[in-house]
Amino acid sequence: MYAYTGFDRQFVHARAAQFRDQLERNLAGKLSDDEFRPLRLQNGWYVQRHAPMLRVAVPYGALSSRQLRQLARIAREFDRGFGHFTTRQNLQYNWIPLPRSADVMDLLADVDMHGIQTSGNCIRNITSDALAGVAVDEIVDPRPYAEILRQWSTLHPEFAFLPRKFKIAISGAEEDRAAIAWHDIGLQLRKNAAGEVGFEVLVGGGMGRTPVIAQKINAFVPWQQILVYLEAIVRVYNRYGRRDNMYKARIKILVKAEGQRFFDQVNEEFAQILGSDDGGHEQLLPQAELDRVAASFTTPEGVQAQASQDILAGATGAYKRWLERNVHAHRIPGYRAVTLSLKRAGLPPGDATDAQMDSAADLADRYSSGELRVSHEQNLVLPWVRESDLPALFAAAKDNGFATPNIGLLTDMIACPGGDLCALANARSIPIAAAITERFEDLDELYDIGDIDLHISGCINSCGHHHSGHIGILGVDKDGSEWYQITLGGADGSTLSGAATPGKVIGPSFAADEVPDVIESIVHTYRAERDRGERFIDTVRRIGIDPFKAPANAQRTLTGQAKEVA
């Protein structure tokens, strides 16, 4: 993990002290709420439906056990005993009283954490592959570059007030596990024929009201030039992005409207920066700086190749299923990466209690060199687990509620907090997720159904990434009532899903109590129509969404009839 320097620590502590002064002036009436609003937002503090919400930055999803224990302490002493891990690899708290917020900022700074750039119209948290540094298909480790991008973008004076929020994702593996095509900028590390490292750059992706897949703007930018190229993109966006209409302010709208002209403007800006007399070449990323940052991302002490095992040999029952679903291949022989599932009955997807955070930190210390990752799918990952420790880890994970063997299955769903907590939401996500989990609690049935990505958003802002779900559920408002729109065929760009694609709506929206029946009818149609061994997304692509429409919409009539009888 990246090791904070003395300057880094001084910076976050100074920022926490500034926030305390701003808060005290606001509470004393010396700084109005309108004046305080942009200041708290710059530190990750929102005011949500019931209470302030804090979004804590977890850059590229990397967490130490020490940091996770501090997050557990904050949940226990300042919130209501839980936190929510998001699709952007951050952690959110939903019940911290604003007068106590400065104390929380101090505690975060004590473990090299903060909420800077987790909100507002700036470059947000840089996200990446949860298996970065350990994946067997890795081309180049993206973590040093992600950290450099974090430092470059943090408080960049030119990009502090962009037309709209701006998100960057980076992948360094053959498989895209960071959904890069769904981002304002997506970066894919490559090596050319000469073995030189560079980036394929995508631009203009995004979800929200208008789902758009990013377009390739450059096939290969040498790594030394990547900061200059990104600066050129964001300069052009900052110059021409819509500021008169927040619904048309994202870069995806500009790229879609301008097309090649946008690309030409970026490449012209790039050339001008490189050729400028005022230090354009000084903005190139030097080898010494890459080496400095990369030194934090070496293999942990004590981790070394061992004789590989057939981990499935003799495994049975729940342990075998856990090995098949939650345990992943590793670049170092004798090691595995392990997903601690945060998808289980009784808690919303992505939520972890303070006790579970402490337990996960303990597991990281015992089995993963003190390191964890937050995944895009809202789970936790232990990246450095010995194969010989898998039986003991399974037992400990099971005792602490982390061993649900459902990774990649229907109940490993992505979901935002929805209307239970978020002021922007049109509908609740948590009860829908709970009802679907209860409906599909039988593991034998889940395994027969196979791989399905189900994503739920409580509003069009798409924090639950419903557009990219094989099955997507979007909460909508109808005259003050909660309804849900269903989409099929979306994809995030991974090997399982195929090319990034937005899902298609199957018909009019459904009432909340109809949704589990609709999902069940969709699954039933798939099982009836699939070819042998065919995955859900492949069946949808082969036969289209029309065969799913009639059975799904029939549930509206059946539910209505049942209500009348009752």
MIVEXGU-394912 format. One record per residue (C-alpha): x, y, z. Coordinates in nm, 3 decimals, always signed. Layout:
% MIVEXGU-394912
X,Y,Z;
...
% end
This chain:
% MIVEXGU-394912
+0.000,+0.000,+0.000;
+0.104,+0.360,-0.054;
+0.293,+0.495,+0.247;
+0.204,+0.853,+0.337;
+0.498,+1.091,+0.354;
+0.541,+1.356,+0.622;
+0.399,+1.609,+0.380;
+0.093,+1.390,+0.313;
+0.018,+1.358,+0.684;
+0.072,+1.726,+0.750;
-0.166,+1.804,+0.465;
-0.459,+1.588,+0.585;
-0.420,+1.704,+0.945;
-0.415,+2.067,+0.831;
-0.726,+2.003,+0.625;
-0.899,+1.851,+0.929;
-0.803,+2.157,+1.137;
-0.939,+2.391,+0.870;
-1.265,+2.197,+0.867;
-1.294,+2.220,+1.246;
-1.256,+2.599,+1.229;
-1.517,+2.622,+0.951;
-1.760,+2.400,+1.145;
-1.721,+2.598,+1.467;
-1.785,+2.925,+1.283;
-2.092,+2.773,+1.116;
-2.233,+2.645,+1.446;
-2.168,+2.986,+1.605;
-2.357,+3.164,+1.327;
-2.046,+3.335,+1.188;
-2.050,+3.130,+0.867;
-2.387,+3.085,+0.703;
-2.514,+2.745,+0.590;
-2.485,+2.859,+0.228;
-2.123,+2.962,+0.286;
-2.046,+2.642,+0.476;
-2.208,+2.410,+0.219;
-1.924,+2.410,-0.041;
-1.667,+2.376,+0.238;
-1.826,+2.067,+0.388;
-1.885,+1.916,+0.043;
-1.515,+1.954,-0.035;
-1.453,+1.730,+0.266;
-1.716,+1.468,+0.180;
-2.003,+1.590,+0.403;
-2.353,+1.587,+0.255;
-2.686,+1.657,+0.424;
-2.911,+1.364,+0.334;
-3.268,+1.264,+0.406;
-3.235,+1.220,+0.782;
-2.885,+1.329,+0.882;
-2.544,+1.427,+0.745;
-2.371,+1.166,+0.528;
-1.992,+1.138,+0.517;
-1.820,+0.975,+0.220;
-1.469,+0.862,+0.311;
-1.217,+0.826,+0.029;
-1.063,+0.483,-0.020;
-0.831,+0.550,-0.316;
-0.841,+0.264,-0.567;
-1.004,+0.054,-0.295;
-0.692,-0.012,-0.086;
-0.734,-0.038,+0.293;
-0.503,-0.137,+0.575;
-0.630,-0.328,+0.878;
-0.543,-0.024,+1.091;
-0.757,+0.201,+0.875;
-1.050,-0.043,+0.880;
-1.039,-0.060,+1.259;
-1.058,+0.319,+1.270;
-1.357,+0.310,+1.035;
-1.517,+0.057,+1.272;
-1.452,+0.286,+1.567;
-1.617,+0.578,+1.387;
-1.919,+0.361,+1.302;
-1.948,+0.251,+1.664;
-1.886,+0.583,+1.843;
-2.028,+0.837,+1.599;
-2.276,+0.658,+1.370;
-2.528,+0.378,+1.430;
-2.283,+0.092,+1.417;
-2.240,+0.036,+1.044;
-2.094,+0.176,+0.723;
-2.176,+0.126,+0.355;
-1.911,+0.033,+0.098;
-1.993,+0.183,-0.241;
-1.939,+0.097,-0.607;
-1.670,+0.366,-0.615;
-1.471,+0.180,-0.349;
-1.549,+0.440,-0.081;
-1.719,+0.407,+0.258;
-2.026,+0.608,+0.359;
-2.166,+0.689,+0.702;
-2.526,+0.807,+0.726;
-2.598,+0.914,+1.083;
-2.307,+1.123,+1.215;
-2.431,+1.445,+1.382;
-2.274,+1.747,+1.213;
-2.147,+1.899,+1.542;
-1.930,+1.588,+1.584;
-1.800,+1.585,+1.227;
-1.469,+1.757,+1.303;
-1.382,+1.488,+1.557;
-1.436,+1.229,+1.284;
-1.209,+1.418,+1.046;
-0.933,+1.411,+1.307;
-0.972,+1.037,+1.354;
-0.955,+0.981,+0.979;
-0.641,+1.197,+0.950;
-0.477,+0.990,+1.225;
-0.485,+0.689,+0.988;
-0.405,+0.875,+0.664;
-0.766,+0.907,+0.550;
-1.003,+1.190,+0.459;
-1.313,+1.279,+0.257;
-1.145,+1.514,+0.009;
-1.288,+1.502,-0.344;
-1.553,+1.245,-0.264;
-1.815,+1.503,-0.360;
-1.850,+1.820,-0.563;
-1.774,+1.904,-0.924;
-1.415,+1.784,-0.920;
-1.215,+1.474,-1.009;
-1.350,+1.212,-0.769;
-1.189,+0.905,-0.611;
-0.972,+0.716,-0.863;
-1.101,+0.359,-0.887;
-0.928,+0.042,-1.004;
-0.927,-0.338,-1.007;
-0.969,-0.494,-0.661;
-0.724,-0.765,-0.773;
-0.456,-0.515,-0.880;
-0.108,-0.645,-0.806;
-0.219,-1.006,-0.761;
-0.423,-1.093,-1.073;
-0.284,-1.365,-1.299;
-0.393,-1.174,-1.611;
-0.227,-0.848,-1.510;
-0.033,-0.663,-1.780;
+0.093,-0.381,-1.560;
+0.014,-0.309,-1.195;
-0.220,-0.006,-1.206;
-0.180,+0.093,-0.840;
+0.126,+0.321,-0.873;
-0.040,+0.505,-1.159;
-0.368,+0.529,-0.967;
-0.183,+0.682,-0.672;
-0.004,+0.929,-0.900;
-0.338,+1.027,-1.054;
-0.481,+1.073,-0.704;
-0.200,+1.307,-0.607;
-0.216,+1.495,-0.938;
-0.592,+1.548,-0.918;
-0.616,+1.633,-0.548;
-0.689,+2.006,-0.519;
-0.579,+2.071,-0.878;
-0.653,+2.445,-0.894;
-0.783,+2.439,-1.250;
-1.018,+2.146,-1.194;
-1.169,+2.223,-0.853;
-1.494,+2.355,-1.005;
-1.567,+2.156,-1.320;
-1.904,+2.171,-1.497;
-1.995,+1.846,-1.318;
-1.842,+1.563,-1.115;
-1.569,+1.370,-1.295;
-1.473,+1.004,-1.251;
-1.164,+0.814,-1.364;
-1.107,+0.437,-1.354;
-0.791,+0.246,-1.441;
-0.733,-0.121,-1.525;
-0.403,-0.300,-1.575;
-0.528,-0.650,-1.659;
-0.655,-0.829,-1.966;
-0.999,-0.846,-1.805;
-1.164,-0.517,-1.719;
-1.270,-0.545,-1.355;
-1.301,-0.168,-1.311;
-1.582,-0.094,-1.563;
-1.362,+0.166,-1.731;
-1.596,+0.223,-2.027;
-1.862,+0.356,-1.787;
-1.640,+0.642,-1.668;
-1.571,+1.000,-1.776;
-1.218,+0.876,-1.846;
-1.126,+0.508,-1.862;
-0.762,+0.404,-1.869;
-0.637,+0.063,-1.982;
-0.267,-0.010,-1.933;
-0.102,-0.167,-2.238;
+0.240,-0.276,-2.363;
+0.330,-0.212,-2.724;
+0.535,-0.439,-2.949;
+0.856,-0.299,-2.802;
+0.739,-0.375,-2.447;
+0.688,-0.010,-2.362;
+0.409,+0.078,-2.117;
+0.130,+0.313,-2.212;
-0.241,+0.378,-2.178;
-0.537,+0.323,-2.404;
-0.760,+0.618,-2.320;
-1.141,+0.614,-2.329;
-1.349,+0.926,-2.277;
-1.714,+1.022,-2.239;
-1.867,+0.730,-2.053;
-2.126,+0.759,-1.780;
-2.458,+0.644,-1.638;
-2.723,+0.869,-1.493;
-3.014,+0.997,-1.697;
-2.839,+0.923,-2.029;
-2.622,+0.608,-2.025;
-2.325,+0.641,-2.262;
-2.033,+0.409,-2.331;
-1.693,+0.580,-2.347;
-1.516,+0.612,-2.682;
-1.151,+0.543,-2.753;
-0.972,+0.875,-2.799;
-0.614,+0.742,-2.804;
-0.489,+0.387,-2.850;
-0.153,+0.438,-2.678;
-0.031,+0.728,-2.467;
+0.319,+0.663,-2.325;
+0.305,+0.649,-1.946;
+0.537,+0.949,-1.916;
+0.278,+1.163,-2.098;
-0.041,+1.042,-1.930;
-0.080,+1.336,-1.690;
-0.040,+1.580,-1.978;
-0.298,+1.393,-2.186;
-0.548,+1.384,-1.900;
-0.488,+1.754,-1.839;
-0.568,+1.822,-2.204;
-0.897,+1.628,-2.180;
-1.010,+1.800,-1.862;
-0.906,+2.144,-1.989;
-1.123,+2.102,-2.298;
-1.412,+1.976,-2.086;
-1.370,+2.262,-1.839;
-1.373,+2.510,-2.128;
-1.671,+2.378,-2.325;
-1.877,+2.168,-2.083;
-2.235,+2.282,-2.020;
-2.270,+2.492,-1.707;
-2.621,+2.614,-1.780;
-2.789,+2.274,-1.732;
-2.667,+2.023,-1.472;
-2.842,+1.740,-1.657;
-2.628,+1.809,-1.965;
-2.308,+1.903,-1.787;
-2.124,+1.568,-1.785;
-1.843,+1.519,-2.034;
-2.039,+1.235,-2.200;
-2.284,+1.495,-2.336;
-2.002,+1.709,-2.474;
-1.827,+1.410,-2.637;
-2.152,+1.282,-2.785;
-2.245,+1.624,-2.922;
-1.905,+1.722,-3.061;
-1.764,+1.384,-3.165;
-1.442,+1.416,-3.363;
-1.423,+1.790,-3.293;
-1.382,+1.712,-2.924;
-1.108,+1.461,-3.003;
-0.931,+1.716,-3.224;
-0.951,+1.983,-2.954;
-0.799,+1.747,-2.697;
-0.513,+1.639,-2.922;
-0.443,+2.001,-3.016;
-0.438,+2.099,-2.648;
-0.210,+1.804,-2.575;
+0.035,+1.909,-2.845;
+0.034,+2.269,-2.723;
+0.112,+2.167,-2.365;
+0.396,+1.940,-2.474;
+0.538,+2.207,-2.704;
+0.496,+2.508,-2.477;
+0.792,+2.720,-2.375;
+0.674,+2.747,-2.014;
+0.761,+2.397,-1.902;
+0.538,+2.164,-2.098;
+0.801,+1.891,-2.083;
+0.834,+1.942,-1.710;
+0.484,+1.800,-1.676;
+0.598,+1.463,-1.807;
+0.596,+1.196,-1.538;
+0.959,+1.126,-1.446;
+1.090,+0.777,-1.388;
+1.212,+0.876,-1.042;
+0.861,+0.974,-0.932;
+0.709,+0.652,-1.068;
+0.979,+0.455,-0.887;
+0.915,+0.645,-0.562;
+0.544,+0.569,-0.565;
+0.584,+0.213,-0.697;
+0.813,+0.131,-0.404;
+0.500,+0.128,-0.184;
+0.342,-0.147,-0.395;
+0.591,-0.428,-0.364;
+0.497,-0.778,-0.252;
+0.450,-0.775,+0.129;
+0.730,-0.906,+0.345;
+0.698,-1.279,+0.404;
+0.492,-1.344,+0.092;
+0.689,-1.578,-0.132;
+0.610,-1.853,-0.378;
+0.513,-2.190,-0.234;
+0.411,-2.524,-0.375;
+0.064,-2.487,-0.526;
-0.219,-2.707,-0.403;
-0.530,-2.849,-0.565;
-0.753,-2.657,-0.328;
-1.066,-2.845,-0.439;
-0.921,-3.189,-0.369;
-1.134,-3.343,-0.095;
-1.341,-3.028,-0.047;
-1.715,-3.078,+0.002;
-2.033,-2.889,+0.083;
-2.027,-2.524,+0.178;
-1.646,-2.514,+0.187;
-1.621,-2.638,-0.172;
-1.876,-2.383,-0.288;
-1.685,-2.108,-0.110;
-1.362,-2.217,-0.280;
-1.535,-2.213,-0.617;
-1.700,-1.873,-0.576;
-1.505,-1.663,-0.326;
-1.146,-1.775,-0.387;
-0.953,-1.641,-0.687;
-0.632,-1.729,-0.871;
-0.312,-1.546,-0.776;
+0.005,-1.448,-0.960;
+0.221,-1.597,-0.683;
+0.215,-1.979,-0.663;
+0.068,-2.102,-0.337;
-0.142,-1.789,-0.281;
-0.501,-1.686,-0.348;
-0.714,-1.373,-0.325;
-1.034,-1.421,-0.123;
-1.358,-1.224,-0.133;
-1.531,-1.160,+0.198;
-1.893,-1.138,+0.091;
-2.096,-0.843,+0.217;
-2.411,-0.990,+0.059;
-2.610,-1.189,+0.309;
-2.956,-1.193,+0.460;
-3.024,-0.935,+0.727;
-2.804,-0.648,+0.606;
-2.820,-0.436,+0.290;
-2.567,-0.512,+0.013;
-2.235,-0.342,+0.087;
-2.310,-0.273,+0.453;
-2.074,-0.384,+0.727;
-2.126,-0.347,+1.101;
-1.855,-0.208,+1.325;
-1.800,-0.559,+1.463;
-1.764,-0.699,+1.112;
-1.515,-0.428,+1.019;
-1.308,-0.518,+1.324;
-1.335,-0.886,+1.234;
-1.233,-0.822,+0.873;
-0.932,-0.625,+1.000;
-0.838,-0.921,+1.220;
-0.867,-1.157,+0.923;
-0.647,-0.925,+0.718;
-0.380,-0.929,+0.987;
-0.390,-1.306,+1.027;
-0.419,-1.409,+0.664;
-0.343,-1.116,+0.426;
-0.043,-0.914,+0.547;
-0.274,-0.654,+0.699;
-0.424,-0.547,+0.365;
-0.777,-0.544,+0.222;
-0.943,-0.410,-0.090;
-1.292,-0.270,-0.147;
-1.432,-0.414,-0.470;
-1.645,-0.243,-0.732;
-1.912,-0.501,-0.642;
-1.926,-0.378,-0.278;
-1.738,-0.665,-0.117;
-1.404,-0.685,+0.065;
-1.106,-0.873,-0.076;
-0.806,-1.024,+0.105;
-0.529,-1.016,-0.158;
-0.247,-1.217,+0.006;
-0.386,-1.547,+0.142;
-0.178,-1.866,+0.157;
-0.354,-2.168,+0.011;
-0.266,-2.358,+0.328;
-0.466,-2.102,+0.531;
-0.787,-2.136,+0.330;
-0.961,-2.389,+0.564;
-0.895,-2.173,+0.871;
-0.994,-1.856,+0.687;
-1.321,-2.015,+0.574;
-1.410,-2.110,+0.932;
-1.331,-1.760,+1.059;
-1.514,-1.592,+0.770;
-1.819,-1.811,+0.834;
-1.820,-1.718,+1.204;
-1.822,-1.349,+1.111;
-2.082,-1.354,+0.832;
-1.839,-1.319,+0.539;
-1.856,-1.668,+0.386;
-2.172,-1.657,+0.173;
-2.059,-1.851,-0.139;
-2.246,-1.630,-0.384;
-1.983,-1.418,-0.561;
-2.107,-1.353,-0.914;
-2.449,-1.503,-0.845;
-2.788,-1.333,-0.832;
-2.773,-1.242,-0.463;
-2.426,-1.087,-0.498;
-2.612,-0.778,-0.609;
-2.500,-0.416,-0.624;
-2.736,-0.170,-0.454;
-2.727,+0.191,-0.340;
-2.879,+0.291,-0.001;
-3.184,+0.431,-0.184;
-3.472,+0.619,-0.029;
-3.415,+0.487,+0.322;
-3.116,+0.721,+0.353;
-3.059,+0.927,+0.037;
-3.240,+1.256,-0.020;
-3.208,+1.221,-0.398;
-3.369,+0.878,-0.423;
-3.715,+0.827,-0.572;
-3.757,+0.481,-0.421;
-3.604,+0.246,-0.168;
-3.340,-0.004,-0.275;
-3.280,-0.190,+0.050;
-3.625,-0.358,+0.083;
-3.611,-0.467,-0.282;
-3.266,-0.620,-0.232;
-3.385,-0.794,+0.083;
-3.696,-0.937,-0.088;
-3.491,-1.073,-0.380;
-3.233,-1.222,-0.144;
-3.510,-1.395,+0.051;
-3.672,-1.525,-0.269;
-3.344,-1.678,-0.389;
-3.198,-1.802,-0.062;
-3.162,-2.163,-0.182;
-2.798,-2.210,-0.285;
-2.875,-2.508,-0.506;
-3.113,-2.294,-0.706;
-2.864,-2.006,-0.721;
-2.594,-2.237,-0.853;
-2.827,-2.379,-1.117;
-2.917,-2.026,-1.229;
-2.549,-1.937,-1.252;
-2.376,-1.605,-1.309;
-2.602,-1.298,-1.309;
-2.517,-0.937,-1.227;
-2.819,-0.771,-1.065;
-2.786,-0.399,-0.992;
-3.033,-0.172,-0.810;
-3.046,+0.210,-0.808;
-3.293,+0.416,-0.608;
-3.292,+0.699,-0.864;
-3.164,+0.804,-1.203;
-2.828,+0.911,-1.057;
-2.738,+0.541,-1.093;
-2.523,+0.495,-0.782;
-2.627,+0.128,-0.797;
-2.510,+0.104,-1.161;
-2.840,-0.041,-1.279;
-2.756,+0.039,-1.643;
-2.470,-0.214,-1.641;
-2.658,-0.497,-1.470;
-2.755,-0.810,-1.660;
-3.074,-0.732,-1.470;
-3.112,-0.368,-1.371;
-3.368,-0.222,-1.131;
-3.429,+0.153,-1.121;
-3.650,+0.323,-0.864;
-3.886,+0.583,-1.014;
-4.151,+0.812,-0.869;
-4.514,+0.800,-0.987;
-4.732,+1.058,-0.816;
-4.550,+1.011,-0.489;
-4.542,+0.630,-0.505;
-4.241,+0.402,-0.545;
-4.218,+0.209,-0.871;
-3.938,+0.016,-1.035;
-3.823,-0.003,-1.395;
-3.655,-0.326,-1.506;
-3.381,-0.350,-1.770;
-3.210,-0.653,-1.922;
-2.884,-0.710,-2.106;
-2.658,-0.450,-1.948;
-2.287,-0.519,-1.909;
-1.991,-0.361,-1.729;
-1.718,-0.471,-1.970;
-1.582,-0.772,-1.780;
-1.511,-1.108,-1.942;
-1.832,-1.252,-1.799;
-2.045,-0.964,-1.925;
-1.874,-0.881,-2.252;
-1.851,-0.532,-2.400;
-1.997,-0.254,-2.186;
-2.362,-0.207,-2.281;
-2.663,-0.033,-2.123;
-2.961,-0.257,-2.047;
-3.294,-0.226,-2.228;
-3.625,-0.155,-2.053;
-3.868,-0.449,-2.068;
-4.186,-0.245,-2.021;
-4.379,-0.021,-1.780;
-4.252,+0.002,-1.425;
-4.365,-0.229,-1.145;
-4.486,-0.174,-0.791;
-4.249,-0.272,-0.511;
-4.435,-0.590,-0.417;
-4.429,-0.703,-0.781;
-4.052,-0.684,-0.826;
-3.952,-1.020,-0.668;
-4.214,-1.197,-0.881;
-4.088,-1.018,-1.193;
-3.729,-1.121,-1.123;
-3.845,-1.478,-1.064;
-4.034,-1.480,-1.394;
-3.726,-1.347,-1.577;
-3.511,-1.619,-1.424;
-3.774,-1.883,-1.508;
-3.779,-1.768,-1.872;
-3.401,-1.787,-1.886;
-3.396,-2.142,-1.747;
-3.655,-2.248,-2.002;
-3.478,-2.083,-2.297;
-3.109,-2.136,-2.227;
-2.890,-2.369,-2.423;
-2.686,-2.619,-2.224;
-2.428,-2.433,-2.014;
-2.537,-2.094,-2.145;
-2.511,-1.799,-1.907;
-2.797,-1.557,-1.849;
-2.638,-1.264,-2.035;
-2.563,-1.487,-2.335;
-2.921,-1.611,-2.348;
-3.053,-1.253,-2.338;
-2.822,-1.155,-2.622;
-2.916,-1.458,-2.827;
-3.296,-1.436,-2.799;
-3.340,-1.066,-2.718;
-3.557,-0.916,-2.444;
-3.897,-0.979,-2.607;
-3.939,-1.336,-2.470;
-3.893,-1.194,-2.119;
-4.150,-0.916,-2.152;
-4.480,-1.108,-2.146;
-4.396,-1.332,-1.846;
-4.261,-1.035,-1.652;
-4.556,-0.809,-1.726;
-4.797,-1.092,-1.643;
-4.685,-1.060,-1.283;
-4.854,-0.720,-1.265;
-5.191,-0.879,-1.342;
-5.132,-1.172,-1.105;
-5.027,-0.944,-0.821;
-5.329,-0.722,-0.877;
-5.562,-1.023,-0.870;
-5.402,-1.149,-0.550;
-5.456,-0.810,-0.385;
-5.823,-0.814,-0.485;
-5.871,-1.162,-0.337;
-5.698,-1.057,-0.016;
% end
